[in-house]
Amino acid sequence: MSQTLTLVAPPGLLDPALVTRVRAALDALGAAPGTPDWLAETEAVDIPLTGNPEQAVAAARAALADAPVDAIAQAEEGRRKRLLVADMDSTIVTSETLDEIAAYAGLKERISEITRRSMNGEIDFRQALIERVAMLEGLSIDALEATWEQTRMMPGAAELVGTMRAHGAVCCLASGGFTFFTGRVAEKLGFDEHVSNTLLVEDGRLTGRVAEPVFDRNAKLATLTRLASANALSMGATLAVGDGANDLDMIRAAGLGVAFRAKPVVAAAARARVDHADLTALLFAQGYRRGEFSTR
């Protein structure tokens, strides 16, 4: 089966000499690398090859050494996906919104540590979420509004959603965070659907509770499979992206599952990862050229 290795770097940092070095490593592997096809000059390139994609990625990473370049290998057939399911915190937005809310209660450092351990799979996500929300009991919802005002989209997020939707894909935001934020992010970027947790509020203040059932890692995987079925798609036609342990099941199940600037446990387990480039790397990995990108 024909394979493609895609190399992606921040703009201007993919030196052609690095591409030559990677092709030499692939040649030594017996992967018969073909002629490079530049998707964006000094930013992204496709290299056709044969053989095992995991071995090709390992050889490419070794050849790249410390260069800030990501490498993703996959079958050429079916590269363009028809369904995107994306995590929100530290993936589609740059921050962890619950941690930022906690700052208004003077608890950011304490809650951030629980978040870190949960996202790295050290503690149960559901229990960690319930524990953190309980610590915010009595906080005014003004803190949510203030947090939203400071929330920034991840570079490349608008292009990722806009381009995939322009080419007929369904896009869903699936977050262990809260509907207060996912609804606004979905509207801003044009997601077709958003699913997440609901913070319970009384008299303008957080009750310290989250509505059941908690939207956890199982629910993220269920969302991916539900939407694939609803749109008559094979799992091979799906793309999932996230950074935390609660994203790992959907990342493993998707046709293209990407660990984006992920926690160590996730980066180690995912078949594809992006450590250096922004979210447009997911478009390059699908074979889109820079000139095809669009936003809402």
N, C-alpha and C positions, 0 to 999 in steps of 0.2 A: 504494500500500500504506500502511495506517495505521501510523504510527510513534509512539513514546513517548520523550520526553526525561525522564529521571529525575535530579532534583537531590538530592544527599545531603550532609549536613554533620554534624560532631560534634553530639551532642544540644544543642539550644537555640540553635544558631548559624545556622539557616536562617530568616532574617527574611523575613516575607511581602513586604516591600518589595523584597527581592532577586528574589523570584519574579515580581513585577510588572515589574521591570526586564528580566528575561530574556524574559518574554512579549512585551514591547514590541520587543525585539530580534528575536524570532522573527517577529513580525508584519511588521516592516520587511523581513525576509528573504522574506516571502511564504509562510511555513510554516503559516499559519492555525492558530495555537495555540488549543487548546480550554480548557475549564475545568479548573483545577488540581485534582488529586485527592490529598489529603494521606494518605500512608502512615503517617506519624508526625509529630505536630505539632512544628513548628520543627526538624525533622530530615530528613524525606524527602518528596518530592512528585513525582507524575507529571504531565507536561503532554502531552496528545495533540497531534500535529502531522502535517503532510504534508511530502513533499519529501525532500531528501537529508539523512540523519542526520549525516553528517560535517560538512556545512555548519551544521546546527543546533547541534552541539556547539561548533563554532568561534565561532558567534554568541553562544552562552550563556557561554562562557568569557570572551569579550571584555566582555560585559555584567557579568559577576561581578567582573571586575578582580582585585583581591587578596583577595577574600572566600574564606574556607576552605570552599569548596563544590565538590564533584565533580559532573560532568555526564556522563551516559551515555545515548546515543540508540540505539535499535534498533527493529526491527519488533515490533509488538504481538503478532502471532501467534507462538506458540512461545516466549514469554519464559521460561517455567518449564522449566528444564533437567532432564534425567533422568540426567545423569552429571557428576560433579565430579572433576577431576583437579587436585590442588593440590601445589605446591612446599611444602617444610617450612621451611628456614632463612630467617629474615626475612620469612616469609609466614604460616605456621601457628604457628610459634614466633617469639619476638621477637629471637632471637640467631642468630649463625652458629656452630653447634655445634663445627665444626672449629677455628675461631679460639679458642673458649673452652677446648677441650682443650689447645691450644697454650700457653695461659697456664701450665699446670702443667709445661711444659718450658722456661719462660722465653722462649718464641718467639712470643708473641701478636702483637707489633707486626710482626714480619717476615712471619709467615704471613698476617696480616690484609691486608697490602698485596698479596700474591699473590692472595688471595681477591677483593679489590676489583677488581683488574685483570681477573681471570677473569670475574667477574659483569658487568663492563661490556663484555665481548667483546674486550678488548685482547689476551688470550692464550688459547690453546687450553685448554678446560676439562679434558679428559682429562689432558694433560701437567701442568697446574697441580695437579690432584688428586694425581697420582703423586708430584710433587715435594714437596708439602706433607706427605703421609703419610710419605714417606721421612725427613723431618726429625724425625719423632716416634719413630723406631726405639728400642726399649728402654724406652719410657714404660710405667709400670704401668697396667693397666686400671682401677685405682682412680681415675685421672684422668677416665675416662669416667663412672664412678659419681658423682663429685663434680660433673662438668659437668651431668649429668642433674638432680641435686638443685637446681641453680641455673637450670634451663631453665624459661621461662615461656611459657604459651600467648598468642598474639596476641589482644587484645580482639576479640570477635566470632567467634572460631574455633569455639567450642562451639556457638554458635547457628547458624552456617553449616552445619556438618555435621549437627547434630541436626535442624534444620528440613528440610533437603533429604532426609535419610533418612526423616523422618516422612512426607514426601510422595512416597516411592517412588523416590527417586534413589539411584544407586550412587555411593559416594564412595571415591576412591583417593588415597593420599598417595604422590607420586612425587618422590623427592629424590635430588640428587647427593650427599647426605650418607650417613649410615650406618645399617644395620639396627638397631644398638644403640639408636638414638634413634627411628627411624621406627616400630619395633615398639611402643615404649612410648607414643609420641604417638598412634598408631592405636588402641591399646587404651584410652587415656584419653578420646579424643574420639569413638570409635565408627566410625572408618573401616572400610569393608568389606575393604580390601586396602592393603598398603603394599609399595613396591618402591624399592630404593636400593642402595648399595654395601655390601660387607662388608669390615670391617677384619680382617686376619689376625693371630692372636694365638698365641703359644707361651709356655708356662710363665707365664701371667699378664701377659705384656708384649707390646706391639705389635711386630710384626716389621718395620714400616716399609713394608709392602706392602698393597695392596688386591686383593681377588679379581677375576679377570677373568671376563667382560667388564665394563669400567667402565660404570656406568649414567650416560649422558651425555645431551646434548640430543636426539640421535637416538632414544635409548631412551625418553625422555619422550614424544616424539611417537608412537612406536610403541605405548606404553602407552595413550595416548588413543585411537588408532585401533583397537587390539585390544579394548579394553573397549567401545567403541561398537559394533563388530561383534558381540562376544559377547552384547551386550544388545539387538541388532537396532535400534540407534539410528542416525539420520542424524547427521552432524557438527553439523548445526544444533541438535541437542538436547543438545549438550555444553557444559560450562563448564570453562575452564582458567584457573588463576591462579598467578602467580609474580612474582619481582622481578628475576631475573638473566638474562644472555644465554642461558644453557642452557635457559631456559623459553620463549624467544621462538618457537620453531617450534610448540610445542603451543598457545601463546597465539594465534598467527596462524591455526592450523587449526581451533580450536574455534568453535562457534556464537557463544558469548560468551567472548572471551579478554580477561582483565583483567591489566594491569600494576599490581601493588599496591605502592605506595610504592617504586617501582622505580628501578633504575639508569637514568641518562639515555638510554642507547642503547635500552633496552627501552621506557621511557615514550614515546619519540619514535616508535617503530615500531608500538606496539599500537593497536588501534582503540578500546579502552576503557581508562581508567586511573583508579585511586583514589589520590589524593595526601593526602587530609585525613581522611576517615572511616575507621572500622575495617572489619573483614571483613563486618559486617552490611550494608554497602553492596552486596555481591553478592546479598543477599536482596532488598533494596529494588529493585535493578536487574531482578530477576525478577518484581516486582510483589507480593511478600509485604508484608503490613502488620505493624507492630510487634507487634500482638496475636496474630499467627500464629507468632511465633518460639518455638522450643523448644530445649532442650538434651537431651543424652542422659539 
